[in-house]
Amino acid sequence: MICIKVDVPKELNDIDDELKAIYHSKDTICFFVFKNKEQRDEFVGRTKGMLKVERETIYQEYLS
């Protein structure tokens, strides 16, 4: 296991883990937050193997 010490904002920490999808690259960690677990699971399935930019485009669909 690799842990990186950071100050996680309370607002992010308070969100149920089942509503977050977390991805990272060599210099960024992204938290995608959803209204329900079904949306999160669908997003994870749809974006498997995509790059960050592609994931961000798909995520826009979930914001409306």
Distance bins in CASP14 RR format, pairs under 12 A and 6 or more apart:
PFRMAT RR
TARGET T0000
AUTHOR 0000-0000-0000
RMODE 2
METHOD distances of the structure
MODEL  1
2 24 0 0 0 0 0 1 0 0 0 0 0
4 24 0 0 0 0 1 0 0 0 0 0 0
4 29 0 0 0 0 1 0 0 0 0 0 0
6 12 0 0 0 0 0 1 0 0 0 0 0
6 13 0 0 0 0 0 1 0 0 0 0 0
6 24 0 0 0 0 0 1 0 0 0 0 0
6 29 0 0 0 0 1 0 0 0 0 0 0
6 31 0 0 0 0 0 1 0 0 0 0 0
7 13 0 0 0 0 0 1 0 0 0 0 0
8 14 0 0 0 0 1 0 0 0 0 0 0
8 15 0 0 0 0 0 1 0 0 0 0 0
8 20 0 0 0 0 0 1 0 0 0 0 0
8 22 0 0 0 0 0 1 0 0 0 0 0
8 29 0 0 0 0 0 1 0 0 0 0 0
8 31 0 0 0 0 1 0 0 0 0 0 0
9 15 0 0 0 0 0 1 0 0 0 0 0
9 31 0 0 0 0 1 0 0 0 0 0 0
9 33 0 0 0 0 0 1 0 0 0 0 0
11 20 0 0 0 0 0 1 0 0 0 0 0
11 31 0 0 0 0 0 1 0 0 0 0 0
11 33 0 0 0 0 1 0 0 0 0 0 0
12 19 0 0 0 0 0 1 0 0 0 0 0
12 20 1 0 0 1 0 0 0 0 0 0 0
12 22 0 0 0 0 0 1 0 0 0 0 0
12 29 0 0 0 0 0 1 0 0 0 0 0
12 30 0 0 0 0 0 1 0 0 0 0 0
12 31 1 0 0 1 0 0 0 0 0 0 0
12 32 0 0 0 0 0 1 0 0 0 0 0
12 33 0 0 0 0 1 0 0 0 0 0 0
13 20 0 0 0 0 0 1 0 0 0 0 0
13 31 0 0 0 0 0 1 0 0 0 0 0
13 33 0 0 0 0 0 1 0 0 0 0 0
14 20 0 0 0 0 0 1 0 0 0 0 0
14 33 0 0 0 0 0 1 0 0 0 0 0
15 21 0 0 0 0 0 1 0 0 0 0 0
15 22 0 0 0 0 0 1 0 0 0 0 0
15 31 0 0 0 0 1 0 0 0 0 0 0
15 32 0 0 0 0 0 1 0 0 0 0 0
15 33 1 0 1 0 0 0 0 0 0 0 0
15 34 0 0 0 0 1 0 0 0 0 0 0
15 35 0 0 0 0 0 1 0 0 0 0 0
15 37 0 0 0 0 0 1 0 0 0 0 0
15 40 0 0 0 0 0 1 0 0 0 0 0
16 33 0 0 0 0 1 0 0 0 0 0 0
16 34 0 0 0 0 1 0 0 0 0 0 0
16 35 0 0 0 0 0 1 0 0 0 0 0
16 36 0 0 0 0 1 0 0 0 0 0 0
16 37 0 0 0 0 1 0 0 0 0 0 0
16 40 0 0 0 0 1 0 0 0 0 0 0
17 31 0 0 0 0 0 1 0 0 0 0 0
17 33 0 0 0 0 0 1 0 0 0 0 0
17 34 0 0 0 0 0 1 0 0 0 0 0
17 37 0 0 0 0 1 0 0 0 0 0 0
17 40 0 0 0 0 1 0 0 0 0 0 0
18 33 0 0 0 0 0 1 0 0 0 0 0
18 34 0 0 0 0 1 0 0 0 0 0 0
18 35 0 0 0 0 0 1 0 0 0 0 0
18 36 0 0 0 0 1 0 0 0 0 0 0
18 37 1 0 1 0 0 0 0 0 0 0 0
18 38 0 0 0 0 0 1 0 0 0 0 0
18 39 0 0 0 0 0 1 0 0 0 0 0
18 40 1 0 0 1 0 0 0 0 0 0 0
18 41 0 0 0 0 1 0 0 0 0 0 0
18 44 0 0 0 0 0 1 0 0 0 0 0
19 31 0 0 0 0 1 0 0 0 0 0 0
19 32 0 0 0 0 1 0 0 0 0 0 0
19 33 1 0 1 0 0 0 0 0 0 0 0
19 34 1 0 1 0 0 0 0 0 0 0 0
19 35 1 0 0 1 0 0 0 0 0 0 0
19 36 1 0 0 1 0 0 0 0 0 0 0
19 37 1 0 0 1 0 0 0 0 0 0 0
19 38 0 0 0 0 0 1 0 0 0 0 0
19 39 0 0 0 0 1 0 0 0 0 0 0
19 40 1 0 1 0 0 0 0 0 0 0 0
19 41 0 0 0 0 0 1 0 0 0 0 0
19 43 0 0 0 0 0 1 0 0 0 0 0
19 44 0 0 0 0 0 1 0 0 0 0 0
19 62 0 0 0 0 0 1 0 0 0 0 0
20 29 0 0 0 0 0 1 0 0 0 0 0
20 30 0 0 0 0 0 1 0 0 0 0 0
20 31 1 0 1 0 0 0 0 0 0 0 0
20 32 1 0 0 1 0 0 0 0 0 0 0
20 33 1 0 1 0 0 0 0 0 0 0 0
20 34 1 0 0 1 0 0 0 0 0 0 0
20 35 0 0 0 0 0 1 0 0 0 0 0
20 36 0 0 0 0 0 1 0 0 0 0 0
20 37 0 0 0 0 0 1 0 0 0 0 0
20 39 0 0 0 0 0 1 0 0 0 0 0
20 40 1 0 0 1 0 0 0 0 0 0 0
20 41 0 0 0 0 0 1 0 0 0 0 0
20 43 0 0 0 0 0 1 0 0 0 0 0
20 44 0 0 0 0 0 1 0 0 0 0 0
21 29 0 0 0 0 0 1 0 0 0 0 0
21 30 0 0 0 0 1 0 0 0 0 0 0
21 31 1 0 0 1 0 0 0 0 0 0 0
21 32 1 0 1 0 0 0 0 0 0 0 0
21 33 0 0 0 0 1 0 0 0 0 0 0
21 34 1 0 0 1 0 0 0 0 0 0 0
21 37 0 0 0 0 0 1 0 0 0 0 0
21 39 0 0 0 0 1 0 0 0 0 0 0
21 40 1 0 1 0 0 0 0 0 0 0 0
21 41 0 0 0 0 1 0 0 0 0 0 0
21 42 0 0 0 0 0 1 0 0 0 0 0
21 43 1 0 1 0 0 0 0 0 0 0 0
21 44 1 0 1 0 0 0 0 0 0 0 0
21 45 0 0 0 0 1 0 0 0 0 0 0
21 46 0 0 0 0 0 1 0 0 0 0 0
21 47 0 0 0 0 1 0 0 0 0 0 0
21 48 0 0 0 0 0 1 0 0 0 0 0
21 50 0 0 0 0 0 1 0 0 0 0 0
21 55 0 0 0 0 1 0 0 0 0 0 0
21 56 0 0 0 0 0 1 0 0 0 0 0
21 58 0 0 0 0 0 1 0 0 0 0 0
21 59 0 0 0 0 1 0 0 0 0 0 0
21 62 0 0 0 0 0 1 0 0 0 0 0
22 28 0 0 0 0 0 1 0 0 0 0 0
22 29 1 0 0 1 0 0 0 0 0 0 0
22 30 1 0 0 1 0 0 0 0 0 0 0
22 31 1 0 1 0 0 0 0 0 0 0 0
22 32 1 0 0 1 0 0 0 0 0 0 0
22 33 0 0 0 0 0 1 0 0 0 0 0
22 34 0 0 0 0 0 1 0 0 0 0 0
22 40 0 0 0 0 0 1 0 0 0 0 0
22 43 0 0 0 0 0 1 0 0 0 0 0
22 44 0 0 0 0 0 1 0 0 0 0 0
22 55 0 0 0 0 0 1 0 0 0 0 0
23 29 1 0 0 1 0 0 0 0 0 0 0
23 30 1 0 1 0 0 0 0 0 0 0 0
23 31 0 0 0 0 1 0 0 0 0 0 0
23 32 1 0 0 1 0 0 0 0 0 0 0
23 43 0 0 0 0 0 1 0 0 0 0 0
23 44 0 0 0 0 1 0 0 0 0 0 0
23 47 0 0 0 0 1 0 0 0 0 0 0
23 48 0 0 0 0 0 1 0 0 0 0 0
23 49 0 0 0 0 1 0 0 0 0 0 0
23 50 0 0 0 0 1 0 0 0 0 0 0
23 51 0 0 0 0 1 0 0 0 0 0 0
23 52 1 0 0 1 0 0 0 0 0 0 0
23 53 0 0 0 0 0 1 0 0 0 0 0
23 54 0 0 0 0 0 1 0 0 0 0 0
23 55 1 0 0 1 0 0 0 0 0 0 0
23 56 0 0 0 0 0 1 0 0 0 0 0
23 58 0 0 0 0 0 1 0 0 0 0 0
23 59 0 0 0 0 0 1 0 0 0 0 0
24 30 1 0 0 1 0 0 0 0 0 0 0
24 31 0 0 0 0 0 1 0 0 0 0 0
24 32 0 0 0 0 0 1 0 0 0 0 0
24 52 0 0 0 0 1 0 0 0 0 0 0
24 55 0 0 0 0 0 1 0 0 0 0 0
25 50 0 0 0 0 0 1 0 0 0 0 0
25 51 0 0 0 0 1 0 0 0 0 0 0
25 52 1 0 0 1 0 0 0 0 0 0 0
25 53 0 0 0 0 0 1 0 0 0 0 0
25 55 0 0 0 0 0 1 0 0 0 0 0
26 52 0 0 0 0 0 1 0 0 0 0 0
27 52 0 0 0 0 0 1 0 0 0 0 0
28 51 0 0 0 0 0 1 0 0 0 0 0
28 52 1 0 0 1 0 0 0 0 0 0 0
28 53 0 0 0 0 0 1 0 0 0 0 0
28 55 0 0 0 0 0 1 0 0 0 0 0
28 56 0 0 0 0 0 1 0 0 0 0 0
29 52 0 0 0 0 0 1 0 0 0 0 0
30 43 0 0 0 0 0 1 0 0 0 0 0
30 47 0 0 0 0 0 1 0 0 0 0 0
30 50 0 0 0 0 0 1 0 0 0 0 0
30 51 0 0 0 0 0 1 0 0 0 0 0
30 52 1 0 0 1 0 0 0 0 0 0 0
30 53 0 0 0 0 0 1 0 0 0 0 0
30 55 1 0 0 1 0 0 0 0 0 0 0
30 56 0 0 0 0 1 0 0 0 0 0 0
30 59 0 0 0 0 1 0 0 0 0 0 0
31 40 0 0 0 0 0 1 0 0 0 0 0
31 55 0 0 0 0 0 1 0 0 0 0 0
31 59 0 0 0 0 0 1 0 0 0 0 0
32 39 0 0 0 0 1 0 0 0 0 0 0
32 40 1 0 0 1 0 0 0 0 0 0 0
32 41 0 0 0 0 0 1 0 0 0 0 0
32 42 0 0 0 0 0 1 0 0 0 0 0
32 43 1 0 0 1 0 0 0 0 0 0 0
32 44 0 0 0 0 1 0 0 0 0 0 0
32 46 0 0 0 0 0 1 0 0 0 0 0
32 47 0 0 0 0 1 0 0 0 0 0 0
32 50 0 0 0 0 0 1 0 0 0 0 0
32 52 0 0 0 0 0 1 0 0 0 0 0
32 55 1 0 0 1 0 0 0 0 0 0 0
32 56 0 0 0 0 1 0 0 0 0 0 0
32 57 0 0 0 0 0 1 0 0 0 0 0
32 58 0 0 0 0 1 0 0 0 0 0 0
32 59 1 0 1 0 0 0 0 0 0 0 0
32 60 0 0 0 0 0 1 0 0 0 0 0
32 61 0 0 0 0 0 1 0 0 0 0 0
32 62 1 0 0 1 0 0 0 0 0 0 0
32 63 0 0 0 0 0 1 0 0 0 0 0
33 39 0 0 0 0 1 0 0 0 0 0 0
33 40 0 0 0 0 1 0 0 0 0 0 0
33 43 0 0 0 0 0 1 0 0 0 0 0
33 59 0 0 0 0 1 0 0 0 0 0 0
33 62 0 0 0 0 1 0 0 0 0 0 0
33 63 0 0 0 0 1 0 0 0 0 0 0
34 40 1 0 1 0 0 0 0 0 0 0 0
34 41 0 0 0 0 1 0 0 0 0 0 0
34 42 0 0 0 0 1 0 0 0 0 0 0
34 43 1 0 0 1 0 0 0 0 0 0 0
34 44 0 0 0 0 1 0 0 0 0 0 0
34 58 0 0 0 0 0 1 0 0 0 0 0
34 59 0 0 0 0 1 0 0 0 0 0 0
34 61 0 0 0 0 0 1 0 0 0 0 0
34 62 1 0 0 1 0 0 0 0 0 0 0
34 63 0 0 0 0 1 0 0 0 0 0 0
35 42 0 0 0 0 0 1 0 0 0 0 0
35 43 0 0 0 0 0 1 0 0 0 0 0
35 62 1 0 0 1 0 0 0 0 0 0 0
35 63 0 0 0 0 1 0 0 0 0 0 0
35 64 0 0 0 0 0 1 0 0 0 0 0
36 42 0 0 0 0 1 0 0 0 0 0 0
36 43 0 0 0 0 0 1 0 0 0 0 0
36 62 0 0 0 0 0 1 0 0 0 0 0
37 43 0 0 0 0 0 1 0 0 0 0 0
37 44 0 0 0 0 0 1 0 0 0 0 0
38 44 0 0 0 0 0 1 0 0 0 0 0
38 45 0 0 0 0 0 1 0 0 0 0 0
38 62 0 0 0 0 0 1 0 0 0 0 0
39 45 0 0 0 0 0 1 0 0 0 0 0
39 46 0 0 0 0 0 1 0 0 0 0 0
39 58 0 0 0 0 0 1 0 0 0 0 0
39 59 0 0 0 0 0 1 0 0 0 0 0
39 61 0 0 0 0 1 0 0 0 0 0 0
39 62 1 0 1 0 0 0 0 0 0 0 0
39 63 0 0 0 0 0 1 0 0 0 0 0
39 64 0 0 0 0 0 1 0 0 0 0 0
40 46 0 0 0 0 0 1 0 0 0 0 0
40 47 0 0 0 0 0 1 0 0 0 0 0
40 59 0 0 0 0 0 1 0 0 0 0 0
40 62 0 0 0 0 1 0 0 0 0 0 0
41 47 0 0 0 0 0 1 0 0 0 0 0
41 48 0 0 0 0 0 1 0 0 0 0 0
41 62 0 0 0 0 0 1 0 0 0 0 0
42 48 0 0 0 0 0 1 0 0 0 0 0
42 58 0 0 0 0 1 0 0 0 0 0 0
42 59 0 0 0 0 0 1 0 0 0 0 0
42 61 0 0 0 0 0 1 0 0 0 0 0
42 62 0 0 0 0 1 0 0 0 0 0 0
43 50 0 0 0 0 0 1 0 0 0 0 0
43 54 0 0 0 0 0 1 0 0 0 0 0
43 55 0 0 0 0 1 0 0 0 0 0 0
43 56 0 0 0 0 0 1 0 0 0 0 0
43 57 0 0 0 0 0 1 0 0 0 0 0
43 58 1 0 0 1 0 0 0 0 0 0 0
43 59 1 0 0 1 0 0 0 0 0 0 0
43 60 0 0 0 0 0 1 0 0 0 0 0
43 61 0 0 0 0 1 0 0 0 0 0 0
43 62 1 0 0 1 0 0 0 0 0 0 0
43 63 0 0 0 0 0 1 0 0 0 0 0
44 50 0 0 0 0 0 1 0 0 0 0 0
44 55 0 0 0 0 1 0 0 0 0 0 0
44 58 0 0 0 0 0 1 0 0 0 0 0
44 59 0 0 0 0 0 1 0 0 0 0 0
44 62 0 0 0 0 0 1 0 0 0 0 0
45 55 0 0 0 0 0 1 0 0 0 0 0
45 58 0 0 0 0 1 0 0 0 0 0 0
46 54 0 0 0 0 1 0 0 0 0 0 0
46 55 0 0 0 0 1 0 0 0 0 0 0
46 57 0 0 0 0 0 1 0 0 0 0 0
46 58 1 0 1 0 0 0 0 0 0 0 0
46 59 0 0 0 0 1 0 0 0 0 0 0
46 61 0 0 0 0 1 0 0 0 0 0 0
46 62 0 0 0 0 0 1 0 0 0 0 0
47 53 0 0 0 0 0 1 0 0 0 0 0
47 54 1 0 0 1 0 0 0 0 0 0 0
47 55 1 0 1 0 0 0 0 0 0 0 0
47 56 0 0 0 0 1 0 0 0 0 0 0
47 57 0 0 0 0 1 0 0 0 0 0 0
47 58 1 0 1 0 0 0 0 0 0 0 0
47 59 0 0 0 0 1 0 0 0 0 0 0
47 60 0 0 0 0 0 1 0 0 0 0 0
47 61 0 0 0 0 0 1 0 0 0 0 0
47 62 0 0 0 0 0 1 0 0 0 0 0
48 54 0 0 0 0 0 1 0 0 0 0 0
48 55 0 0 0 0 1 0 0 0 0 0 0
48 58 0 0 0 0 0 1 0 0 0 0 0
49 55 0 0 0 0 1 0 0 0 0 0 0
49 58 0 0 0 0 0 1 0 0 0 0 0
50 56 0 0 0 0 1 0 0 0 0 0 0
50 57 0 0 0 0 1 0 0 0 0 0 0
50 58 1 0 0 1 0 0 0 0 0 0 0
50 59 0 0 0 0 0 1 0 0 0 0 0
51 57 0 0 0 0 0 1 0 0 0 0 0
51 58 0 0 0 0 0 1 0 0 0 0 0
52 58 0 0 0 0 0 1 0 0 0 0 0
52 59 0 0 0 0 0 1 0 0 0 0 0
53 59 0 0 0 0 0 1 0 0 0 0 0
53 60 0 0 0 0 0 1 0 0 0 0 0
54 60 0 0 0 0 0 1 0 0 0 0 0
55 61 0 0 0 0 0 1 0 0 0 0 0
55 62 0 0 0 0 0 1 0 0 0 0 0
56 62 0 0 0 0 0 1 0 0 0 0 0
56 63 0 0 0 0 0 1 0 0 0 0 0
57 63 0 0 0 0 0 1 0 0 0 0 0
END
